[in-house]
Amino acid sequence: MAASSVSPGTTLNNILFIGDRALADIEGAAAAGMKTVWVSRGSDWWGAGDNPGERSKMSGNF
C-alpha cells in the first residue's frame, strides 16, 4: 500500500497502518506498535494467530 508522511515526534501507537498483505503489512506494523487495518480483498486471514487489527472487505484499486 502507499506510504504517507508522519509528523516528527509521532509515536508508533498513534499511526494507523492500512495494508493488504497479512504478514508483510499487518503483522509487521502491529509488531512495531502501530494500529492496523487489513484490506482483505475477500480473503480469509492467513497470518499467524488472530488478525491483530481491524478488517476491511474493500475491493478494487486505490
C-alpha positions in Angstrom: 0.0 0.0 0.0 1.1 3.6 -0.4 3.1 5.4 2.3 2.0 8.6 3.9 4.0 11.2 5.8 4.3 11.2 9.5 5.0 14.3 11.6 8.2 14.3 13.6 7.6 13.2 17.2 4.7 11.0 16.3 4.7 7.8 18.3 4.0 4.5 16.6 0.9 3.8 18.6 -0.6 6.9 17.0 -0.2 5.6 13.5 -2.9 3.7 11.6 -1.3 1.4 9.1 -3.5 0.1 6.3 -2.3 -2.8 4.3 -3.4 -5.8 2.2 -0.6 -8.3 3.0 -1.2 -10.2 6.2 2.4 -11.0 7.1 4.4 -8.2 5.5 2.0 -5.3 6.2 -0.3 -6.1 9.2 1.8 -8.3 11.4 4.9 -6.2 10.8 3.1 -2.9 11.6 1.4 -4.5 14.7 4.7 -5.8 16.0 6.1 -2.3 15.6 3.3 -1.0 17.8 1.0 0.6 15.1 -2.8 0.2 14.9 -3.7 -1.7 11.8 -6.5 -2.2 9.2 -6.2 -5.2 6.9 -7.8 -4.8 3.5 -8.7 -8.4 2.9 -9.9 -8.2 -0.7 -12.3 -11.1 0.1 -9.6 -13.4 1.6 -9.6 -15.1 4.9 -6.9 -14.2 7.4 -3.9 -16.3 6.9 -1.4 -14.7 9.2 -0.1 -16.2 12.4 -2.7 -16.2 15.1 -5.6 -13.8 15.1 -5.8 -10.6 13.0 -4.1 -8.0 15.2 -6.3 -5.1 13.9 -9.5 -4.2 12.1 -10.6 -5.7 8.8 -12.0 -4.1 5.7 -13.5 -6.1 2.8 -12.9 -3.3 0.3 -12.0 -4.3 -3.2 -10.8 -2.6 -6.3 -7.9 -0.3 -6.9 -6.9 2.5 -4.6 
